[in-house]
Amino acid sequence: MEQISLVALLTPIFSLLMIVRAVTLFSKRKQTWRELLLWIVLWAGIGFVAFYPAVLDYLPPMIGIKSGVNVLIFFGFVLLFYAFFRLFIKVEELEEKIVKMNRERAIEKAKRKTDSE
């Protein structure tokens, strides 16, 4: 019988908790269905690979990368750059909202000042 490592046991449990968290955020309308789907696929994949690491031996020939670890590193970088891109877009949107709110507030303040004079 094959012995299961602590990582192979705890990672799928953690992945399952993260999936539950993503579903909870979706039910509270704090993320879209696309984000939910992304997190479910990502965490399910992490849990699956942790429990069945031999899967990584099949990916490199299909992708053209030499080893399974390199495949993980490559996809990790892709996901990190995607997350960075999404955060960058969110920050830009927040900056636009702040500028708009400040302009509206300044206009209201100027109107109140001219009305009081």
Protein Blocks (a to p, Z undefined) as FASTA:
>chain_A
ZZddfklmmmmmmmmmmmmmmmmmmmnopacfklmmmmmmmmmmmmmmmmmmmlmmmmmm
mnopabfklmmmmmmmmmmmmmmmmmmmmmmmmmmmmmmmmmmmmmmmmmmmmmmZZ
